Amino acid sequence: MPAPYYLALSAVLFAAGAAGVLVRRSALIVFMSIELMLNAVNLTLVTFARLRGSVDGQVLVFFVLVVAAAEVVVGLAIIVDVFRSRETVDVDAEAALRG
């Protein structure tokens, strides 16, 4: 499969993730949309690494996956704690985290 198809798929996935972050109000949906955008970036990195014939992009994907895993651990803990204390995960209703 040619590389432009992978890049187009990555752009579509990133746009869907960005739309999910901007439109949805549930913290869990926003969280999953961020993960979708990270995976779109990973697909782009692997595609360019394959085009260049190097492993640089794949190493960057490894770091992105590590950051995403850490984000899941911390983010889900925060979301669960907010849900337990306020009975909602609506990002508009949550004003306590503002500075």
C-alpha positions in Angstrom: 0.0 0.0 0.0 1.5 3.4 -0.9 2.5 5.8 1.8 0.0 8.6 0.9 -2.8 6.2 1.9 -1.3 5.8 5.4 -0.8 9.5 5.7 -4.4 10.1 4.6 -5.7 7.6 7.1 -3.6 9.3 9.8 -5.0 12.7 8.9 -8.6 11.3 9.1 -7.9 9.7 12.5 -6.3 12.9 13.8 -9.2 15.0 12.6 -11.7 12.6 14.2 -9.7 12.8 17.5 -9.5 16.6 17.3 -13.3 16.8 16.7 -13.9 14.5 19.6 -11.8 16.8 21.9 -13.5 19.9 20.7 -17.1 18.7 20.5 -17.7 16.1 23.2 -18.2 17.0 26.9 -17.6 13.7 28.5 -14.1 13.4 30.0 -13.8 9.8 28.9 -14.7 10.6 25.3 -12.2 13.4 25.3 -9.6 11.1 26.8 -10.2 8.5 24.1 -10.0 11.2 21.4 -6.6 12.2 22.7 -5.5 8.6 22.4 -6.8 8.5 18.8 -4.8 11.6 18.0 -1.6 10.0 19.5 -2.1 6.9 17.5 -2.6 9.0 14.3 0.7 10.6 15.0 2.3 7.2 15.6 1.0 6.0 12.2 2.6 9.1 10.6 5.9 8.5 12.3 6.0 4.9 11.2 5.1 5.8 7.7 7.9 8.4 7.4 10.3 6.0 9.1 9.5 3.4 6.5 9.9 5.9 3.6 13.3 6.9 5.0 14.4 3.4 5.7 15.4 4.2 9.2 14.2 3.3 12.7 14.0 6.8 14.1 10.3 7.1 13.7 9.7 3.7 15.3 11.8 4.8 18.3 9.7 7.9 18.6 6.6 5.8 18.5 7.9 3.8 21.4 8.3 7.0 23.4 4.8 8.2 22.4 3.4 4.9 23.6 5.2 5.2 26.9 3.8 8.7 27.4 0.3 7.5 26.4 0.5 4.7 28.9 1.5 7.1 31.6 -1.3 9.5 30.5 -3.9 6.6 30.8 -2.8 5.8 34.3 -2.9 9.4 35.6 -5.8 10.5 33.5 -8.1 7.6 34.4 -7.2 8.0 38.1 -8.2 11.7 37.9 -11.4 10.9 36.0 -12.4 8.2 38.4 -11.8 10.4 41.4 -13.8 13.3 39.9 -16.6 10.9 39.1 -16.7 9.5 42.7 -16.8 13.0 44.2 -19.2 14.8 41.8 -21.1 11.9 40.1 -20.3 13.4 36.6 -17.4 13.5 34.2 -18.8 16.5 32.2 -15.8 18.7 31.4 -18.0 21.9 31.4 -19.3 21.2 34.9 -15.8 20.8 36.3 -14.5 24.2 37.3 -12.4 23.1 40.3 -9.3 22.4 38.2 -9.2 26.0 36.8 -6.5 28.2 38.2 
